[in-house]
């Protein structure tokens, strides 16, 4: 791949021509992916495409991507459809890749350049805006975040590493990318660099050349993907589930609904106490976390559940929800029957369900309806219940 490819004219940002270099030439092996991490899939797209799209959407052009030797066909496929992309083979180190990229971009004479690590896929437009605005007053700007943990120097002794003097976190910042510079000045800084080829970042190179670097507010979303856990599927923030159950009404049985015993001429028949409302709610909770249904956890063929109180089933489902990393946002239970009347018992039912699940009663709704004398519930042969729940990730 040659460096004399057609060079696009840098696009204007706030009246200045801004280009970008995205460093994607590393191996990225710690991430445990079959490809270098910058080419691996993350949230449905290759990592590299996320930040390149963000830069393009912000009006940055050209975007030069420094890639491993021989990766040209793969990267062209990954970035297909995005305009003003240039590719160049990177160097042995990040600093060498950036210097090569700057030399390639020199022909387009941009005013500004943003230098970004491909392994930071989420690139908020607000960060780009803050960086380019800071270049009105400074030759360079970098996004930073405060250090929130306590810090200490490490000292190595005969018995291993021990805590040394404390470090003032108030004086320290976490540095992110992209880092923004006036193009001519960062190009000169890289050309003048006499330090090791593995400079920590471009701000270090710029500072060594006497450039003042502004600090602007970064963003936690600019997290760098480094380890295999960064690529693990993240649990959805909200999950929902539904449940439905039916039990026959029979004389001589107790009637339990939502954990409350109700005086009535008939009760529900079943292997346990046949609390149809709780059974529907249990299925909704289990369904929301993909944990099967009530029959898998409490099979009716198992004699230990004969006559068991259904509140045990609900407490178990609630514990599985918590173990899965969620909490109940709300539960909505509908009881379908001609009799008994549910209204007089509604608040007691809500309170009992909330008590079992360890939530506020405001998160639980209980209501009832009839089928206008239609079907088995209309003939008072049984009672049906349905439930819907929403869960929030902890």
VEXTI-931699 format. One record per residue (C-alpha): chain; residue in one letter; x, y, z. Coordinates in Angstrom, 3 decimals. Layout:
<rs>
R | chain | resn | px | py | pz
R | A | A | X | Y | Z
...
</rs>
This chain:
<rs>
R | chain | resn | px | py | pz
R | A | X | 0.000 | 0.000 | 0.000
R | A | X | 1.563 | 3.287 | -1.064
R | A | X | 1.396 | 6.627 | 0.674
R | A | X | 0.727 | 8.472 | -2.579
R | A | X | -2.924 | 7.452 | -2.735
R | A | X | -5.403 | 10.148 | -3.758
R | A | X | -5.731 | 12.498 | -0.815
R | A | X | -9.144 | 13.938 | -0.027
R | A | X | -9.473 | 17.566 | 0.899
R | A | X | -9.921 | 17.966 | 4.645
R | A | X | -13.460 | 18.886 | 5.594
R | A | X | -14.298 | 21.982 | 7.602
R | A | X | -15.119 | 21.907 | 11.313
R | A | X | -15.949 | 25.312 | 12.791
R | A | X | -14.295 | 26.942 | 9.806
R | A | X | -11.138 | 24.818 | 9.929
R | A | X | -10.136 | 21.756 | 7.931
R | A | X | -9.992 | 18.736 | 10.240
R | A | X | -8.579 | 15.309 | 9.465
R | A | X | -8.135 | 12.240 | 11.641
R | A | X | -5.772 | 9.351 | 12.178
R | A | X | -7.241 | 6.175 | 13.652
R | A | X | -4.531 | 3.872 | 14.965
R | A | X | -5.520 | 0.269 | 14.223
R | A | X | -2.193 | -1.424 | 13.500
R | A | X | -1.751 | -3.305 | 16.774
R | A | X | -2.236 | -7.010 | 17.451
R | A | X | -4.787 | -6.654 | 20.281
R | A | X | -4.152 | -10.188 | 21.541
R | A | X | -5.120 | -9.624 | 25.199
R | A | X | -8.754 | -9.315 | 24.178
R | A | X | -8.835 | -13.036 | 23.400
R | A | X | -10.532 | -12.584 | 20.007
R | A | X | -9.833 | -14.650 | 16.856
R | A | X | -8.929 | -11.383 | 15.089
R | A | X | -7.044 | -8.344 | 16.385
R | A | X | -9.540 | -6.639 | 18.673
R | A | X | -9.981 | -3.603 | 16.417
R | A | X | -11.491 | -5.899 | 13.765
R | A | X | -13.553 | -8.069 | 16.109
R | A | X | -17.317 | -7.659 | 16.398
R | A | X | -18.600 | -5.511 | 19.251
R | A | X | -22.257 | -4.575 | 19.620
R | A | X | -23.034 | -5.812 | 16.151
R | A | X | -20.227 | -4.098 | 14.223
R | A | X | -16.438 | -4.363 | 13.991
R | A | X | -14.799 | -2.246 | 16.691
R | A | X | -12.982 | -0.087 | 14.149
R | A | X | -16.156 | 0.918 | 12.323
R | A | X | -17.769 | 2.440 | 15.434
R | A | X | -15.257 | 5.258 | 15.909
R | A | X | -14.651 | 5.837 | 12.202
R | A | X | -18.394 | 6.343 | 11.720
R | A | X | -18.438 | 8.775 | 14.653
R | A | X | -15.610 | 10.808 | 13.156
R | A | X | -17.251 | 10.840 | 9.729
R | A | X | -20.579 | 11.907 | 11.228
R | A | X | -18.788 | 14.771 | 12.989
R | A | X | -17.583 | 16.101 | 9.641
R | A | X | -13.975 | 14.926 | 9.882
R | A | X | -12.278 | 14.085 | 6.579
R | A | X | -10.099 | 12.531 | 5.430
R | A | X | -9.895 | 9.761 | 8.008
R | A | X | -6.627 | 7.904 | 7.683
R | A | X | -6.522 | 4.446 | 9.289
R | A | X | -3.159 | 2.922 | 10.175
R | A | X | -3.531 | -0.849 | 9.817
R | A | X | -1.366 | -3.988 | 9.940
R | A | X | 0.491 | -4.954 | 6.791
R | A | X | -1.749 | -7.068 | 4.565
R | A | X | -5.029 | -6.082 | 6.253
R | A | X | -6.133 | -3.798 | 3.402
R | A | X | -8.927 | -6.055 | 1.975
R | A | X | -10.389 | -6.768 | 5.418
R | A | X | -10.417 | -3.115 | 6.475
R | A | X | -11.924 | -1.946 | 3.205
R | A | X | -14.773 | -4.383 | 3.782
R | A | X | -15.190 | -3.263 | 7.410
R | A | X | -15.346 | 0.411 | 6.424
R | A | X | -17.325 | 0.022 | 3.194
R | A | X | -19.779 | 2.840 | 2.590
R | A | X | -17.888 | 5.437 | 4.652
R | A | X | -16.500 | 8.249 | 2.525
R | A | X | -13.057 | 9.870 | 2.595
R | A | X | -11.217 | 6.889 | 4.080
R | A | X | -7.500 | 6.358 | 3.498
R | A | X | -5.473 | 3.341 | 4.594
R | A | X | -1.776 | 3.099 | 5.301
R | A | X | 0.409 | 0.417 | 6.825
R | A | X | 1.346 | 1.265 | 10.388
R | A | X | 4.737 | 1.028 | 12.005
R | A | X | 6.166 | -1.269 | 14.658
R | A | X | 4.861 | 0.980 | 17.474
R | A | X | 1.898 | 3.271 | 17.939
R | A | X | 4.097 | 6.354 | 17.774
R | A | X | 5.603 | 5.201 | 14.477
R | A | X | 2.113 | 4.546 | 13.069
R | A | X | 1.014 | 8.067 | 13.971
R | A | X | 4.115 | 9.645 | 12.438
R | A | X | 3.547 | 7.710 | 9.204
R | A | X | -0.065 | 8.830 | 9.194
R | A | X | 0.850 | 12.454 | 9.704
R | A | X | 3.274 | 12.345 | 6.775
R | A | X | 0.556 | 10.889 | 4.548
R | A | X | -1.923 | 13.575 | 5.598
R | A | X | 0.561 | 16.375 | 5.042
R | A | X | -0.439 | 16.494 | 1.378
R | A | X | -4.013 | 17.496 | 2.267
R | A | X | -2.771 | 20.309 | 4.541
R | A | X | -5.462 | 20.076 | 7.249
R | A | X | -5.598 | 22.722 | 9.955
R | A | X | -6.418 | 20.221 | 12.717
R | A | X | -5.953 | 16.514 | 13.282
R | A | X | -7.641 | 14.145 | 15.713
R | A | X | -5.575 | 11.092 | 16.651
R | A | X | -7.671 | 8.225 | 18.001
R | A | X | -7.223 | 4.666 | 19.210
R | A | X | -9.449 | 2.252 | 17.289
R | A | X | -9.991 | 0.267 | 20.502
R | A | X | -12.175 | 3.089 | 21.883
R | A | X | -15.331 | 2.463 | 19.835
R | A | X | -17.720 | 4.871 | 21.549
R | A | X | -16.757 | 8.388 | 20.523
R | A | X | -19.254 | 11.047 | 21.678
R | A | X | -19.667 | 14.028 | 19.377
R | A | X | -19.519 | 16.341 | 22.402
R | A | X | -15.937 | 15.259 | 23.121
R | A | X | -14.904 | 16.048 | 19.539
R | A | X | -16.538 | 19.468 | 19.846
R | A | X | -14.736 | 20.261 | 23.109
R | A | X | -11.385 | 19.227 | 21.680
R | A | X | -11.651 | 21.265 | 18.477
R | A | X | -12.916 | 24.303 | 20.408
R | A | X | -9.861 | 24.129 | 22.696
R | A | X | -7.555 | 24.357 | 19.676
R | A | X | -8.636 | 27.971 | 19.229
R | A | X | -6.455 | 28.770 | 22.270
R | A | X | -3.962 | 25.908 | 22.478
R | A | X | -1.899 | 23.900 | 19.988
R | A | X | -3.105 | 20.631 | 21.486
R | A | X | -5.971 | 19.264 | 23.596
R | A | X | -6.687 | 15.909 | 25.194
R | A | X | -9.802 | 14.480 | 26.881
R | A | X | -9.318 | 13.543 | 30.540
R | A | X | -11.305 | 12.228 | 33.470
R | A | X | -10.665 | 12.625 | 37.203
R | A | X | -9.107 | 9.829 | 39.225
R | A | X | -11.657 | 8.626 | 41.765
R | A | X | -9.723 | 5.850 | 43.520
R | A | X | -7.068 | 6.385 | 46.167
R | A | X | -3.536 | 6.076 | 44.800
R | A | X | -0.197 | 5.058 | 46.254
R | A | X | 3.325 | 4.581 | 44.986
R | A | X | 4.560 | 0.989 | 44.982
R | A | X | 7.912 | 0.096 | 46.507
R | A | X | 9.716 | -3.155 | 45.799
R | A | X | 11.534 | -4.676 | 48.752
R | A | X | 13.054 | -7.985 | 49.726
R | A | X | 9.628 | -9.342 | 50.647
R | A | X | 7.858 | -8.105 | 47.541
R | A | X | 5.847 | -5.032 | 46.671
R | A | X | 4.687 | -2.778 | 49.483
R | A | X | 2.832 | 0.507 | 49.732
R | A | X | 4.968 | 3.589 | 49.431
R | A | X | 4.086 | 7.249 | 49.664
R | A | X | 0.528 | 8.238 | 48.801
R | A | X | -0.132 | 10.031 | 45.518
R | A | X | -2.433 | 13.032 | 45.273
R | A | X | -5.271 | 11.982 | 43.031
R | A | X | -6.356 | 15.627 | 42.823
R | A | X | -3.250 | 16.277 | 40.712
R | A | X | -3.793 | 13.335 | 38.340
R | A | X | -6.083 | 12.693 | 35.383
R | A | X | -6.982 | 9.670 | 33.265
R | A | X | -6.073 | 10.420 | 29.646
R | A | X | -8.226 | 9.276 | 26.721
R | A | X | -8.315 | 9.690 | 22.957
R | A | X | -8.921 | 11.236 | 20.493
R | A | X | -6.187 | 13.774 | 21.067
R | A | X | -6.467 | 16.920 | 18.969
R | A | X | -3.698 | 19.127 | 17.588
R | A | X | -2.980 | 21.891 | 15.178
R | A | X | -1.675 | 19.808 | 12.333
R | A | X | 1.536 | 21.611 | 11.473
R | A | X | 2.652 | 21.678 | 15.091
R | A | X | 2.053 | 18.005 | 15.881
R | A | X | 3.722 | 17.019 | 12.597
R | A | X | 6.775 | 19.057 | 13.572
R | A | X | 6.755 | 17.546 | 17.066
R | A | X | 6.820 | 14.015 | 15.679
R | A | X | 9.581 | 14.906 | 13.252
R | A | X | 11.607 | 16.406 | 16.116
R | A | X | 10.985 | 13.530 | 18.538
R | A | X | 14.234 | 12.019 | 19.772
R | A | X | 12.830 | 9.797 | 22.480
R | A | X | 12.021 | 6.076 | 22.252
R | A | X | 9.718 | 4.933 | 19.457
R | A | X | 7.166 | 3.742 | 21.996
R | A | X | 6.104 | 7.176 | 23.265
R | A | X | 3.106 | 6.839 | 25.538
R | A | X | 0.849 | 9.049 | 23.439
R | A | X | 0.900 | 12.020 | 21.113
R | A | X | 0.447 | 14.542 | 23.907
R | A | X | 3.755 | 13.341 | 25.331
R | A | X | 5.438 | 13.909 | 21.961
R | A | X | 3.843 | 17.352 | 21.676
R | A | X | 4.797 | 18.389 | 25.189
R | A | X | 8.411 | 17.338 | 24.579
R | A | X | 8.444 | 19.778 | 21.662
R | A | X | 7.302 | 22.625 | 23.899
R | A | X | 3.595 | 22.588 | 23.027
R | A | X | 1.045 | 23.468 | 25.699
R | A | X | -1.715 | 20.855 | 25.935
R | A | X | -5.201 | 21.809 | 27.107
R | A | X | -7.233 | 19.392 | 29.206
R | A | X | -10.912 | 19.050 | 28.289
R | A | X | -13.643 | 16.927 | 29.804
R | A | X | -13.601 | 13.344 | 28.535
R | A | X | -16.339 | 10.749 | 28.765
R | A | X | -16.599 | 7.402 | 30.547
R | A | X | -18.067 | 6.019 | 27.323
R | A | X | -14.588 | 6.348 | 25.777
R | A | X | -13.548 | 3.146 | 27.513
R | A | X | -10.720 | 1.268 | 25.813
R | A | X | -11.505 | -2.350 | 24.945
R | A | X | -8.595 | -4.386 | 26.279
R | A | X | -9.615 | -7.751 | 27.728
R | A | X | -11.897 | -10.619 | 26.758
R | A | X | -14.436 | -9.449 | 29.335
R | A | X | -14.849 | -6.221 | 27.344
R | A | X | -16.293 | -8.316 | 24.527
R | A | X | -18.607 | -10.411 | 26.686
R | A | X | -22.275 | -9.849 | 25.798
R | A | X | -23.739 | -7.297 | 28.162
R | A | X | -27.043 | -8.046 | 29.841
R | A | X | -29.898 | -5.886 | 28.554
R | A | X | -30.854 | -3.031 | 30.897
R | A | X | -34.517 | -4.054 | 30.928
R | A | X | -36.180 | -7.442 | 30.586
R | A | X | -39.853 | -8.336 | 30.509
R | A | X | -41.786 | -11.551 | 31.061
R | A | X | -45.343 | -12.813 | 30.995
R | A | X | -47.088 | -15.724 | 32.670
R | A | X | -50.481 | -17.426 | 32.506
R | A | X | -52.065 | -20.165 | 34.603
R | A | X | -55.423 | -21.868 | 35.168
R | A | X | -56.766 | -24.005 | 38.018
R | A | X | -60.075 | -25.766 | 38.463
R | A | X | -62.535 | -24.684 | 41.176
R | A | X | -63.691 | -27.511 | 43.441
R | A | X | -65.756 | -27.727 | 46.599
R | A | X | -63.876 | -28.492 | 49.787
R | A | X | -60.626 | -26.775 | 48.726
R | A | X | -59.108 | -23.645 | 50.245
R | A | X | -58.914 | -20.635 | 47.944
R | A | X | -55.530 | -18.880 | 47.855
R | A | X | -54.951 | -15.918 | 45.557
R | A | X | -51.780 | -13.780 | 45.608
R | A | X | -50.763 | -15.400 | 48.894
R | A | X | -54.015 | -14.398 | 50.625
R | A | X | -56.588 | -16.957 | 51.829
R | A | X | -60.093 | -15.957 | 50.736
R | A | X | -63.330 | -17.337 | 52.151
R | A | X | -65.343 | -18.819 | 49.301
R | A | X | -67.621 | -21.750 | 48.568
R | A | X | -64.995 | -23.340 | 46.332
R | A | X | -61.225 | -23.435 | 46.218
R | A | X | -58.648 | -24.143 | 43.543
R | A | X | -57.426 | -27.664 | 42.950
R | A | X | -53.793 | -28.426 | 42.269
R | A | X | -50.678 | -30.230 | 43.435
R | A | X | -49.635 | -27.278 | 45.621
R | A | X | -52.026 | -24.769 | 47.173
R | A | X | -52.976 | -23.910 | 43.556
R | A | X | -52.533 | -20.147 | 43.940
R | A | X | -53.123 | -19.421 | 40.276
R | A | X | -52.097 | -15.745 | 40.535
R | A | X | -48.744 | -16.494 | 42.128
R | A | X | -48.109 | -19.272 | 39.610
R | A | X | -48.644 | -16.848 | 36.731
R | A | X | -46.345 | -14.321 | 38.397
R | A | X | -43.643 | -16.944 | 38.959
R | A | X | -43.740 | -17.882 | 35.277
R | A | X | -43.456 | -14.211 | 34.315
R | A | X | -40.360 | -13.748 | 36.484
R | A | X | -38.726 | -16.948 | 35.274
R | A | X | -39.508 | -16.086 | 31.676
R | A | X | -37.979 | -12.627 | 31.995
R | A | X | -34.589 | -14.098 | 32.912
R | A | X | -34.842 | -17.111 | 30.599
R | A | X | -35.049 | -19.592 | 33.467
R | A | X | -37.814 | -21.879 | 32.225
R | A | X | -41.164 | -22.185 | 33.936
R | A | X | -42.640 | -23.155 | 37.275
R | A | X | -43.047 | -26.805 | 36.261
R | A | X | -39.300 | -27.178 | 35.708
R | A | X | -38.453 | -25.824 | 39.145
R | A | X | -41.338 | -27.397 | 41.070
R | A | X | -42.558 | -30.418 | 39.080
R | A | X | -46.052 | -31.616 | 40.080
R | A | X | -44.727 | -35.170 | 40.007
R | A | X | -42.495 | -34.409 | 43.010
R | A | X | -44.322 | -35.313 | 46.247
R | A | X | -42.428 | -32.696 | 48.271
R | A | X | -44.533 | -29.979 | 46.645
R | A | X | -47.863 | -31.607 | 47.517
R | A | X | -49.924 | -28.908 | 49.218
R | A | X | -46.921 | -26.534 | 49.316
R | A | X | -47.549 | -22.838 | 49.840
R | A | X | -46.966 | -21.020 | 46.585
R | A | X | -45.180 | -18.159 | 48.327
R | A | X | -42.156 | -20.495 | 48.396
R | A | X | -42.251 | -20.649 | 44.594
R | A | X | -42.446 | -16.864 | 44.314
R | A | X | -39.605 | -16.299 | 46.776
R | A | X | -37.465 | -18.729 | 44.770
R | A | X | -38.214 | -16.923 | 41.502
R | A | X | -37.374 | -13.603 | 43.159
R | A | X | -34.031 | -14.941 | 44.329
R | A | X | -33.196 | -16.139 | 40.804
R | A | X | -33.992 | -12.674 | 39.453
R | A | X | -31.546 | -11.129 | 41.922
R | A | X | -28.909 | -13.758 | 41.144
R | A | X | -29.239 | -12.911 | 37.454
R | A | X | -28.397 | -9.292 | 38.291
R | A | X | -31.867 | -7.750 | 38.083
R | A | X | -34.467 | -6.197 | 40.325
R | A | X | -38.226 | -6.024 | 39.907
R | A | X | -39.408 | -2.726 | 38.450
R | A | X | -43.072 | -3.627 | 38.423
R | A | X | -45.422 | -6.604 | 38.392
R | A | X | -48.947 | -6.521 | 36.996
R | A | X | -51.294 | -9.416 | 37.876
R | A | X | -54.776 | -9.878 | 36.412
R | A | X | -57.155 | -12.430 | 37.945
R | A | X | -59.924 | -13.681 | 35.639
R | A | X | -63.009 | -15.017 | 37.412
R | A | X | -66.739 | -14.461 | 38.064
R | A | X | -66.345 | -14.935 | 41.801
R | A | X | -65.165 | -14.155 | 44.383
R | A | X | -64.943 | -10.394 | 44.148
R | A | X | -61.281 | -9.374 | 44.150
R | A | X | -61.734 | -5.695 | 45.010
R | A | X | -62.093 | -6.144 | 48.792
R | A | X | -58.838 | -8.148 | 48.891
R | A | X | -56.760 | -6.201 | 46.373
R | A | X | -54.617 | -4.201 | 48.801
R | A | X | -53.904 | -7.231 | 50.968
R | A | X | -52.844 | -9.127 | 47.841
R | A | X | -50.533 | -6.348 | 46.707
R | A | X | -48.979 | -6.123 | 50.150
R | A | X | -48.420 | -9.874 | 50.368
R | A | X | -46.809 | -10.155 | 46.923
R | A | X | -44.574 | -7.175 | 47.691
R | A | X | -43.573 | -8.736 | 51.010
R | A | X | -42.601 | -12.031 | 49.380
R | A | X | -40.571 | -10.284 | 46.682
R | A | X | -39.013 | -7.711 | 49.008
R | A | X | -40.257 | -4.692 | 47.054
R | A | X | -42.482 | -1.724 | 47.742
R | A | X | -46.179 | -2.424 | 47.190
R | A | X | -46.192 | 0.451 | 44.689
R | A | X | -44.314 | -1.878 | 42.333
R | A | X | -47.148 | -4.438 | 42.384
R | A | X | -50.533 | -4.145 | 40.722
R | A | X | -53.417 | -6.586 | 41.184
R | A | X | -56.631 | -6.279 | 39.234
R | A | X | -59.496 | -8.519 | 38.154
R | A | X | -61.872 | -8.987 | 35.271
R | A | X | -64.609 | -11.355 | 34.167
R | A | X | -65.320 | -13.017 | 30.831
R | A | X | -68.986 | -11.936 | 30.842
R | A | X | -70.149 | -15.466 | 31.713
R | A | X | -68.258 | -16.895 | 28.732
R | A | X | -65.970 | -19.931 | 28.860
R | A | X | -64.867 | -22.002 | 31.835
R | A | X | -64.225 | -18.936 | 33.998
R | A | X | -67.647 | -17.569 | 33.055
R | A | X | -69.236 | -20.829 | 34.160
R | A | X | -67.244 | -20.649 | 37.432
R | A | X | -65.460 | -23.883 | 36.624
R | A | X | -62.055 | -22.355 | 37.276
R | A | X | -59.965 | -19.239 | 37.732
R | A | X | -57.297 | -17.973 | 35.345
R | A | X | -54.558 | -15.436 | 35.945
R | A | X | -52.026 | -13.647 | 33.827
R | A | X | -49.002 | -11.621 | 34.900
R | A | X | -46.493 | -9.295 | 33.314
R | A | X | -43.240 | -8.095 | 34.875
R | A | X | -40.427 | -5.723 | 33.977
R | A | X | -36.951 | -6.127 | 35.448
R | A | X | -34.134 | -3.576 | 35.665
R | A | X | -30.462 | -4.535 | 35.564
R | A | X | -28.680 | -3.824 | 38.841
</rs>
